[in-house]
Amino acid sequence: MSVLTITKENFEQEVLNSDKPVLLDFWASWCGPCKMLSPVVDEIAGEVTDDVKVGKVNVDEEPELASAFRVMSIPMLAFIKDGKVVDTSIGAKPKSAIIDMMNL
């Protein structure tokens, strides 16, 4: 499955009402560490299609979602199960750390 672009319009359907856990990547186009993390998130999305949805939230385009998740620094990853945040991570991380965060 490809990475979903998460907006306030599809957030409830794709994240809150998801039948799978969701990994969200909060990012911005001007953020260097976000650019480093993006291909890692894309790679994970291609590998965990049966277990996890992966979405990206552009904090400049979706300030309400960024605020709702209390995003203070980016990149920030949030892992959501049953509509609730179970873990977060700030900064660029290696793929193994992200997989560990999702307990896969």
TIFI-16438 format. One record per residue: x, y, z of N, C-alpha, C, O in turn. Coordinates in pm, whole numbers, plus 50000, padded with zeros to 5 digits. Atoms other than C-alpha are relative to their C-alpha. Example, Ala and Ser with C-alpha at 12.3 -4.5 7.8 and 13.67 -1.06 7.14 Angstrom:
<bados>
500894988150000512304955050780500905012050000501945011850066;499184988149994513674989450714499235010950073499745022050090;
</bados>
This chain:
<bados>
500844988250000500005000050000500895012450000501935012750066;499224987750003501255034649925499665008450123498705005750196;500214991049889501505062150181498795008849971498645014149861;501194991650014498235080650237500335014450039501115016750131;499924986149958498065118350248498825002550092497665001750051;501054998149900496135125750565499685014850012500565023250032;500484986349986494035157350580498885000050105498434989450148;501114999649904491355169550820498754993949939497894989050012;501175005750067488825157850558499974984750008498894978950021;500015014749998489945121150560500524994150130500614981950143;499405004849875491425118950912499114990050074499574979450115;500905008849924488375103651078499884986349933499984976049999;500155012650072487895077250808501294992049999501284980050030;498755007350021491555068250750500754996750129501504987050134;499225002049877492895071151107499104995550116499294984650170;500825003349883490225071551378499174987449980499034979450072;500865011550026487985045551212500734988649928500104979549874;499225010250070490815024551068499914986550072499954985950195;500005013449942490594986951119501424995050026501614984250081;498595003449978494424986451127500645011350080500165022750078;499234989149939496935005751339500525009349890500665005249775;499564989950097498175037551169501295006650049501395010750165;498794992449973501655052651155499875013249926499745013349803;500094986750061501475090251093501355006950007502015006950111;498774992150010504445110850979499605014649983499055018549880;500244985750008504095147951057501255006649946502335004950003;498844994950071506395167150822499705013549936498565018349937;500144987750079507015199150624501054999749890502114993749905;499115000350117508635205150286501345006850026502335003449961;498774992449972511275228950433500884993250104501954998350136;499335006649887512395204250704501014989649951500634979649891;498945009350043515755187050637499854986050057499864976449981;500185013649944515285158050884498754993049946498734980749935;501215006150059511775152750738500344993649865499854982849833;499595005450131513355147850395500834987450016500784978549931;499225012149974515735122250545499094988450042499334976950005;500895010449948512905103350715498994995149896498574983549902;501065003250095510455103750423500234986949923499314978749915;499835012750072512055075650216499944987850092499554976950049;500095011049903512285054050531498534996750026498154985050030;501445002049979508565059050596499374993549877498544984649889;500515005950125507825051250230500354985249991499534977049951;499555014050004509855019150255499194991550097498764980450063;500805007349901508035008450571498584997949947498014987149963;501365001150056504685015450400499904988649900498894981649893;500005010750098505634991550124500144986250060499794976249996;499745012949937506534964050370498924995550098498784983550122;500945003749895503744965050630498545001149956497655003250038;501334997450056500724967250401498894991650066497754996250075;501035008549941498894938450572499705003850145498625000850195;500124997849856499434950950927499705014450041499015016750140;500044985949957499604989050935499725009049881500225006749771;500144989350098498375019250741501075010350029501425012550145;499004989649982500975046350685499505012749932499105012549815;500464987350053500025082650639500965011350031501745010450126;499174988149978501745116350612499105012150014498115013749943;500744987749974500475149350747500965011649981501945012950054;499204988050022501955181450608499535010450103498405015150096;500404991249890501955204050916499685014249952498905021250017;500314986750053501905235750703498615000549938497935010849942;501325000650066498775224450516498894995650095497724998250070;500995005349905497045208050815500325004350143500594995950229;499634995249866497695230351119499074994850110499504993350225;500925005149897494575217351299500424986250047500384983350167;499545013449961495855181551292501305000850078501464993950178;498744998349928499335192551398499735004750142500374999950237;500354994949868497785211451688499344989250085499644987850204;500705010749927495545182251786500984989650054500754983850160;498985009749957498625159951810501135006750079502115000250114;499014992349925500595187251992501394998949938502394997050009;498725000750071503315186651728500795012850029500375023749991;499134988649968506125209351855501274999649915501845010049884;498805001950081509025195051653499694989849892498924980549914;500185009750108509145176951322501364995349951502345002549969;501115009350021509485151351192499544993750131500344991450223;500565007249886507185135251444499194988449946498384990049855;500785011850034505825100151412499034997250114499394998350231;500995004249900502655089551592499454986449956499084984649840;500565013250028501515053351614498664999150072498575000950193;501374999449950497775050251658499344986349986499354980349879;500775012550001495755019351754498635003050055498505009750158;501384998049955491975019451787499705014750028499005018050123;500284985849988491935057151741500755007350110500515019150133;499254993849891494365063652030501504999449972502024989449922;498554999650017498005074352019500634990950105500424992850225;499335008949906500085046452173501495002950012502134998750108;498584996449993503555060052094500285011449904499625012849801;499544989450089505285090251944501515000249999502174995150091;498554999050015508785097351823500305013049926499645016349828;499634987450063510455130251734501404998749941502314993350004;498705000250068513305133851486500134988449905499344978949909;499735010750095514705112451209500494987850076501364988850163;499655012649932514995076251321500344989549896499854990049783;499755011150092516415044951163498754991349987497894991050075;501145008750029513965020651011499744990250114498584987950151;500165010049893514584995051286499305006050122498484999350185;500634993649885513575019951557498515002449976497705001450068;501414997750034510325027751376499234986850005498114986350055;500645013349994509524990751334499814995850145498764990550181;500125003249857510234985651706498865007850066498125002450149;501054991649944507915014451790498634994149971497714995250053;501285005950039505114996451606499844985850054498794979650033;500035013549944505934963651784499674989349898498894980149924;500245010050106505974944151457501064989350002501024980149921;
</bados>
